[in-house]
Amino acid sequence: MKPTSHETAIQYLKTSSFSERDLRFREAINDLNYHFIKTNDVQVLKDIYFKLKDITLRNIILGILMHNEIGLKQFFLDVYKKERYLDMKLKAIRGLANYTTETEIEQIMENFLKLLMKRPENTPYNYQEYEFIRSACGLPYLIKKYGYSCFEKALRQEEKQYNEMPEAFKGHYSFDEDGNLIVLRNPNEAKEMMNNFFASKNSRN
């Protein structure tokens, strides 16, 4: 992405009124690039984040801000409490790790692990969250950068739960270290695999 695309987007977000239904507003958020975020951009994005109802747009902004080390500790703490999905909570943890000690992170990861272990009860085929957690952007990144045992423990638990899922829900996509989506299987093929699984399961009931 050219820097000018980002600059046009951030300038629009700074000067336009908030309207998440507006196509240009949504496109501006999609055109942001974390490489070009400046200190005076951060407050604008923080304000927009907490106004947004659209989880996809919040996820984009969170993915951008998790790379920055510009006084965002309280922001990431608030995000961790606000968001329900574990992939977004983990992005908040990745941001928080820039500011906190291992002991502080361990306390947060205890809560994260409890939530993770409950997932199979209500979401037995939880591949959307698992694929981010296990990707290069998720716990493996945090383990490589910080080496904390709490991250390793959480990854072992996630892998246990991931491996217990049927094959139909595995290996459809992943994420690189920057959080960019990597498509591993044609979406139509992935959908067919899951549909066949549920059809087969229903036929047995």
C-alpha positions as CSV (number, residue, x, y, z in Angstrom):
1,M,0.0,0.0,0.0
2,K,1.3,3.4,-0.9
3,P,1.7,5.9,2.0
4,T,-0.5,8.3,0.2
5,S,-3.5,5.9,0.5
6,H,-3.0,5.8,4.3
7,E,-2.5,9.5,4.6
8,T,-5.7,10.2,2.6
9,A,-7.6,7.7,4.8
10,I,-6.3,9.1,8.2
11,Q,-7.0,12.7,7.1
12,Y,-10.5,11.7,6.1
13,L,-11.1,10.0,9.5
14,K,-9.7,13.1,11.3
15,T,-12.0,15.6,9.5
16,S,-15.2,13.7,8.7
17,S,-18.1,13.0,11.0
18,F,-18.4,9.6,12.5
19,S,-20.6,7.3,10.3
20,E,-19.8,3.6,10.2
21,R,-22.6,3.0,7.7
22,D,-20.9,5.4,5.2
23,L,-19.0,3.6,2.5
24,R,-16.2,6.1,2.4
25,F,-15.8,6.0,6.1
26,R,-15.5,2.2,6.0
27,E,-13.1,2.3,3.1
28,A,-10.9,4.8,5.0
29,I,-10.6,2.4,7.9
30,N,-9.7,-0.4,5.5
31,D,-7.0,1.8,3.8
32,L,-5.1,2.4,7.1
33,N,-1.6,0.9,7.4
34,Y,0.0,0.5,10.8
35,H,3.5,1.3,9.3
36,F,2.5,4.9,8.8
37,I,0.6,5.6,12.0
38,K,1.9,8.7,13.8
39,T,1.5,9.7,17.4
40,N,-1.2,12.2,16.7
41,D,-3.2,9.6,14.8
42,V,-3.6,7.3,17.7
43,Q,-6.2,9.3,19.7
44,V,-8.4,9.6,16.6
45,L,-8.4,5.9,16.1
46,K,-9.0,5.2,19.8
47,D,-12.0,7.4,19.8
48,I,-13.4,5.8,16.7
49,Y,-12.8,2.3,18.1
50,F,-15.0,2.8,21.1
51,K,-17.8,4.4,19.0
52,L,-17.9,1.5,16.5
53,K,-20.6,-1.1,16.8
54,D,-19.3,-3.0,13.7
55,I,-16.9,-5.7,15.1
56,T,-15.1,-6.0,11.8
57,L,-14.1,-2.4,11.8
58,R,-13.1,-2.5,15.4
59,N,-11.0,-5.6,14.6
60,I,-9.2,-3.7,11.8
61,I,-8.3,-0.7,14.1
62,L,-7.3,-3.1,16.9
63,G,-5.0,-4.9,14.5
64,I,-3.4,-1.6,13.6
65,L,-2.9,-0.3,17.1
66,M,-1.5,-3.5,18.5
67,H,1.7,-2.7,16.6
68,N,2.2,0.7,18.3
69,E,3.9,1.5,21.5
70,I,2.5,5.0,22.1
71,G,0.9,5.1,25.5
72,L,-1.8,2.6,24.8
73,K,-1.7,0.4,28.0
74,Q,-5.1,1.6,29.3
75,F,-6.6,1.3,25.8
76,F,-5.6,-2.4,25.6
77,L,-6.8,-3.1,29.1
78,D,-10.2,-1.6,28.2
79,V,-10.3,-3.5,24.9
80,Y,-9.5,-6.8,26.7
81,K,-12.5,-6.2,29.0
82,K,-14.8,-5.1,26.2
83,E,-14.3,-7.7,23.5
84,R,-15.9,-11.1,23.7
85,Y,-13.9,-13.0,21.0
86,L,-10.6,-14.5,22.0
87,D,-8.8,-13.5,18.8
88,M,-9.6,-9.8,19.7
89,K,-8.7,-10.3,23.3
90,L,-5.3,-11.8,22.2
91,K,-4.7,-8.7,20.0
92,A,-5.2,-6.6,23.1
93,I,-2.8,-8.9,25.0
94,R,-0.2,-8.5,22.2
95,G,-0.5,-4.7,22.6
96,L,-0.4,-4.9,26.4
97,A,2.7,-7.0,26.4
98,N,4.6,-3.9,25.3
99,Y,3.8,-2.2,28.6
100,T,3.5,-4.8,31.3
101,T,5.6,-7.2,33.3
102,E,5.5,-10.9,33.0
103,T,3.6,-11.1,36.3
104,E,0.9,-8.7,35.0
105,I,0.5,-10.6,31.8
106,E,0.3,-13.9,33.7
107,Q,-2.8,-12.6,35.6
108,I,-4.5,-11.7,32.3
109,M,-3.6,-15.0,30.7
110,E,-5.1,-16.9,33.6
111,N,-8.4,-15.3,32.6
112,F,-7.8,-15.9,28.9
113,L,-7.0,-19.6,29.6
114,K,-10.3,-20.0,31.6
115,L,-12.3,-18.5,28.7
116,L,-10.4,-20.7,26.2
117,M,-11.1,-23.9,28.1
118,K,-14.8,-23.2,28.2
119,R,-15.1,-22.7,24.5
120,P,-15.7,-26.4,23.6
121,E,-18.9,-26.3,25.8
122,N,-20.7,-23.8,23.6
123,T,-18.5,-23.6,20.5
124,P,-17.2,-27.1,19.7
125,Y,-16.1,-26.1,16.1
126,N,-14.4,-22.9,17.1
127,Y,-11.9,-22.7,14.2
128,Q,-12.3,-18.9,13.7
129,E,-10.8,-18.1,17.1
130,Y,-8.3,-21.0,17.1
131,E,-6.8,-20.2,13.8
132,F,-5.8,-16.7,14.9
133,I,-4.6,-17.8,18.3
134,R,-2.3,-20.5,16.8
135,S,-1.1,-18.4,13.8
136,A,2.2,-16.5,13.4
137,C,0.4,-13.4,14.6
138,G,-1.0,-15.0,17.8
139,L,0.6,-16.9,20.6
140,P,3.6,-18.1,18.6
141,Y,4.5,-14.4,18.0
142,L,4.3,-13.7,21.8
143,I,6.2,-16.8,22.7
144,K,9.0,-15.9,20.2
145,K,9.2,-12.3,21.4
146,Y,8.8,-12.7,25.2
147,G,9.2,-16.4,26.0
148,Y,6.6,-16.3,28.8
149,S,5.5,-19.7,30.1
150,C,1.9,-18.5,30.3
151,F,1.8,-18.0,26.5
152,E,3.2,-21.5,26.0
153,K,0.6,-23.0,28.4
154,A,-2.2,-21.2,26.5
155,L,-0.9,-22.4,23.1
156,R,-0.8,-26.0,24.4
157,Q,-4.4,-25.8,25.5
158,E,-5.5,-24.2,22.3
159,E,-3.7,-26.9,20.3
160,K,-5.4,-29.6,22.3
161,Q,-8.8,-28.2,21.6
162,Y,-7.9,-27.5,18.0
163,N,-6.8,-31.1,17.4
164,E,-10.0,-32.4,19.0
165,M,-12.1,-30.8,16.3
166,P,-13.1,-32.7,13.2
167,E,-10.8,-32.3,10.2
168,A,-13.5,-30.4,8.3
169,F,-12.8,-27.3,10.4
170,K,-9.0,-27.3,10.2
171,G,-6.5,-25.7,7.8
172,H,-8.8,-23.3,5.9
173,Y,-6.8,-20.1,6.6
174,S,-4.2,-18.6,8.8
175,F,-2.5,-15.2,9.5
176,D,1.0,-13.9,9.1
177,E,3.0,-12.1,11.8
178,D,1.4,-8.8,10.8
179,G,-2.1,-10.2,11.1
180,N,-2.7,-10.4,7.3
181,L,-5.1,-13.2,6.3
182,I,-3.5,-16.2,4.5
183,V,-6.0,-18.3,2.6
184,L,-4.9,-22.0,2.6
185,R,-8.0,-23.6,1.0
186,N,-10.5,-22.4,-1.5
187,P,-13.4,-20.9,0.5
188,N,-15.9,-22.9,-1.5
189,E,-14.0,-26.1,-0.8
190,A,-13.9,-25.2,2.9
191,K,-17.6,-24.5,3.0
192,E,-18.3,-27.8,1.3
193,M,-16.2,-29.7,3.8
194,M,-18.1,-28.2,6.7
195,N,-21.5,-28.7,5.0
196,N,-20.6,-32.4,4.4
197,F,-19.6,-32.8,8.0
198,F,-23.0,-31.4,9.3
199,A,-24.9,-33.5,6.7
200,S,-23.2,-36.6,7.8
201,K,-23.7,-35.8,11.4
202,N,-27.4,-35.1,10.9
203,S,-27.9,-38.4,9.0
204,R,-26.6,-40.3,12.0
205,N,-29.0,-38.6,14.4
